[in-house]
Every structure is written in structure tokens, then in C-alpha cells.
């Protein structure tokens, strides 16, 4: 979908789904519509500090496997990494 950031981009889709579900009084992640996603160092991420939310989630889910996608300028899969535990993830994001 050419020139449609809000549907064809994961970040745009996430931000719009979060707003929609918030208006409905629900959480997009609890509804299992979208995988748990955290936008770090993002100017338009609304709500509580995303890093604090990530830390709390990792603490409660230490055995999860994480897909880490770097910054805004890498929408072609460049630099994507897999962290197999919370320690690897913590070392990567700090």
C-alpha cells in the first residue's frame, strides 16, 4: 500500500491499534491482536515509559525469546537480532 504508513508499517499499525483499543477500554496486547511490542527512544510512543514497561514484562517473562529490530532507518530487516533470554535482551538494550 504505497504512501500508507498507518497500515503498511508495523510502527504505524501498532500506534493506531493501541489508540483504537484504548478508546474501547481494552489493551491491544491482552486481546492478542498484536504481539507485545515496545518502542524505545520513540518520540511518539504515548503512555508510560516504554523502557519501564519492557523491563517489567521481561522480569515477568524471563524465558521468552525476543526479536529486536533497531531504529527507524532499518525497515528492510537490517540488524534484526534474536535474544534467547532476558539477560541477552538486557545487555542489548542498555
N, C-alpha and C positions, 0 to 999 in steps of 0.2 A: 504494500500500500504506500505508494510514493507520497512523500511530504506529510505523513500522518504519524507524528511522533507519539501521540497519545494512545495508539493501538498497536503499532508495529515495533515499539521499543519496550523492552522489559521494564525499564525505569518508569517510563510514561504510563504504561499499563498498571504497574504497581501503585503509583501515586493516585491514579484515577480510581482504581478499585478500593484503595484504602479510604478515600473520601466518600465513595458511594456506600460502602459498608458502614462507615461511621455515621452517615446520615440515617441509615436503617437501624442504628443501635447495635450493630454487630461488629465482629472482628473478621477481617478477610482471611486471617490465618486459622482461626478457630473453626471457620466454616469450611476449611480445607479446599478453598478455591485457588489459593496461590501458595507456593512453598514459603516457609519462613525466610524472609529476605531483610537484610539490614543495609541501609545506605549510609556509609560512613563518609565524613567530610563532604556532606552534600548540603548546599545552601537551601534547597527547597524541601528537605525532609522535615515534616512537621511533627509536632508532638514531643514526647520525652526524648532525651538524648539517645540517639540510636546506638552509640557505643555502650552505654549503660544497659540498654535493652539486650544487646548482643551478649555482654558479659553475664547477665542474669540467665539468659537462655542457655548459654554454653555450660554454666555451672549446673543447671538442672538437667542437661542432656550431654554429659561428658563423652559418651560413646558414639555420638553422631558423626557422620562423615560430612565434610563441608566442601562446597565448591566456592572458590574465592576468585572473583573477577575484578581485576584492577580498574582504576579510574575511568573517567568519562571518554577518553580518546581511544579506547580499545574495544570497539564494538564488533570486532572481527575475530574474536576468540584468542587474541594475542595476550599471553601472560596469564591465562586461566590456570589455576593450581588446585590440587585436591589435598585437603588436610584430613588425615585419618583419625585424629583425636583432638581433644581440647587444647592440649599443650602445643601441638603444631600450629593450631589456629592462633592461640595467644601469642606465640613467638612471631608469627607473621604480621599480626595487626598492631603490635606495639613497637 
